[in-house]
Each structure stands twice: as C-alpha cells, then as structure tokens.
C-alpha cells in the first residue's frame, strides 16, 4: 500500500494581506481578533509581527552564502566572459565561488558549492542561461561573410 503525502500551503495569505491587516490594527480600525477573523490569519502571527518577534520579510531557509553584491558581480563576470567568447562551464563557476569564499574567509556549509547550489543560483538569476556549446573546426570558425556570399 502506497503512502499518500498530504500537500498543504504553508501560508494561506499573501504578504499584502498581512500588511493591510497589520495597518488596520495599528490605525485602530480593527481589533486583533476582528482582523484575525476577517483576513483568516492567526492572532499569534499578528502578535509576533506587532511586537517585532519575527522579521517583517518572510524568507524561508538559510541565508545565501554569497551576498547580493557578490552574486551580481559573479553574474556580470559570467556575462562578460561569454561575450568574449569564453562560455563558463559549471565547474568554472563553482571554482570561482570557492575562491571568493576562501579569499573573504566567510563561513560556509561547504568547501565547494555543489550542483544544488548552482541550480538554485541559476534560478535566482534567470538572465544566466545554461547552453550546450558546439565544438567547431578552425575552418568553420574562420568563415567570414564574403566567403559565404561567393
């Protein structure tokens, strides 16, 4: 007999709904109980947000190993290398990240980023696209427009 896994939504409300409800509570338009009933959000969530026991930004999971600035520089480096005709192999990107982490002496859960890290990085940066490169001969690479027109 197979096990059925129940899927459920972790949050049944959006950040905008939560912000609107918190605004109504802070302005005195609704009480905490009334806002909880109206918006379908638990009272403890409101209580924790009002008393600043949890951050206002909802982010699940651990913090990224590279900060936003480092990730942007890495993206720019990948793009500039590709424009010069040197597409980056995933191992090259992982090597670069490993060097950055060693140079800055940042604590990280891995010595070298793995395939999952790369997959999630590419998901965060959709403008970087993985493509298969084609190996061509020197004669094909040396073809110019004049030779094609003849």
Legacy VTK file of the C-alpha trace (Angstrom):
# vtk DataFile Version 3.0
C-alpha trace
ASCII
DATASET POLYDATA
POINTS 150 float
0.000 0.000 0.000
1.402 3.372 -1.018
1.732 6.258 1.375
-0.264 9.320 0.437
1.538 12.555 1.209
-0.704 15.428 2.052
0.309 18.676 0.433
-0.697 21.928 2.017
0.062 25.566 1.596
2.328 26.873 4.312
0.730 30.294 4.209
-2.855 30.773 3.118
-2.440 34.528 2.910
-0.202 36.882 0.992
2.258 39.412 2.387
-0.005 42.188 1.077
-2.993 40.827 3.023
-0.878 40.638 6.160
0.403 44.198 5.684
-3.139 45.529 5.158
-4.385 43.746 8.261
-1.461 44.999 10.374
-2.113 48.522 9.115
-5.781 48.254 10.136
-4.786 47.044 13.602
-2.183 49.783 14.103
-4.609 52.515 12.968
-7.287 51.180 15.320
-9.758 50.318 12.555
-9.917 46.665 13.641
-9.066 44.841 16.805
-6.577 41.993 16.696
-9.358 39.391 16.999
-11.511 41.039 14.327
-8.566 41.284 11.915
-7.722 37.620 12.502
-11.282 36.571 11.639
-11.626 38.938 8.671
-8.328 38.047 6.977
-8.008 34.407 8.081
-4.629 34.967 9.724
-3.815 33.643 13.183
-3.732 36.014 16.142
-0.255 34.829 17.076
1.055 35.960 13.684
-0.293 39.459 14.288
1.009 39.461 17.840
4.503 38.382 16.752
4.654 40.958 13.961
3.384 43.821 16.132
5.830 43.017 18.945
8.632 42.502 16.378
9.396 38.954 17.482
9.786 37.905 13.847
11.165 39.867 10.869
8.713 41.546 8.537
10.221 39.881 5.476
9.238 36.241 5.070
12.250 34.243 3.870
12.403 30.513 4.310
15.625 28.583 4.674
19.176 29.670 5.390
20.788 32.856 4.106
22.612 32.605 0.765
26.356 32.066 1.073
27.139 34.951 -1.290
25.543 38.305 -0.585
23.625 40.193 -3.268
26.639 42.243 -4.327
28.826 39.150 -4.772
26.098 37.372 -6.737
25.710 40.411 -9.013
29.480 40.544 -9.620
29.512 36.815 -10.386
26.648 37.280 -12.862
28.487 40.173 -14.545
31.677 38.089 -14.744
29.822 35.165 -16.360
28.203 37.502 -18.909
31.451 39.310 -19.740
33.327 36.020 -20.256
30.526 34.775 -22.528
30.638 37.994 -24.598
34.368 37.492 -25.101
33.649 34.015 -26.473
34.546 32.011 -23.373
31.350 30.410 -22.104
31.588 29.309 -18.493
31.338 25.662 -17.578
29.518 24.919 -14.302
32.790 23.740 -12.738
34.378 27.107 -13.588
31.575 28.930 -11.782
31.884 26.650 -8.748
35.670 27.176 -8.701
35.182 30.949 -8.780
32.722 30.847 -5.879
35.096 28.658 -3.886
37.916 31.172 -4.454
35.670 34.077 -3.401
34.696 32.307 -0.180
38.297 31.406 0.652
39.558 34.921 -0.120
36.922 36.582 2.074
37.227 33.901 4.791
33.470 33.597 5.091
31.965 30.695 6.949
30.020 28.427 4.674
28.419 24.997 4.954
30.560 23.621 2.125
34.118 23.883 0.873
32.999 23.908 -2.726
29.472 24.656 -3.926
27.608 21.693 -5.318
25.165 21.102 -8.137
22.203 22.115 -5.996
23.823 25.455 -5.128
24.427 26.128 -8.832
20.869 25.128 -9.721
19.438 27.493 -7.091
21.819 30.297 -8.131
20.669 29.975 -11.745
17.076 30.028 -10.515
17.773 33.295 -8.649
19.464 34.744 -11.747
17.216 33.773 -14.702
19.191 36.029 -17.058
22.017 33.453 -16.938
21.113 30.624 -19.272
22.834 27.243 -19.473
23.551 26.328 -23.077
25.331 23.465 -24.746
28.329 24.645 -26.724
29.174 23.143 -30.074
32.747 22.302 -30.959
33.535 23.510 -34.478
36.622 23.168 -36.602
39.057 26.023 -37.237
37.942 26.235 -40.862
34.301 26.686 -39.837
35.231 29.268 -37.240
37.258 31.241 -39.784
34.338 31.619 -42.222
33.570 35.245 -42.976
30.607 36.871 -44.722
32.475 37.447 -48.013
33.314 33.744 -48.320
29.658 32.804 -47.782
28.409 35.244 -50.432
30.804 33.823 -53.105
LINES 1 151
150 0 1 2 3 4 5 6 7 8 9 10 11 12 13 14 15 16 17 18 19 20 21 22 23 24 25 26 27 28 29 30 31 32 33 34 35 36 37 38 39 40 41 42 43 44 45 46 47 48 49 50 51 52 53 54 55 56 57 58 59 60 61 62 63 64 65 66 67 68 69 70 71 72 73 74 75 76 77 78 79 80 81 82 83 84 85 86 87 88 89 90 91 92 93 94 95 96 97 98 99 100 101 102 103 104 105 106 107 108 109 110 111 112 113 114 115 116 117 118 119 120 121 122 123 124 125 126 127 128 129 130 131 132 133 134 135 136 137 138 139 140 141 142 143 144 145 146 147 148 149
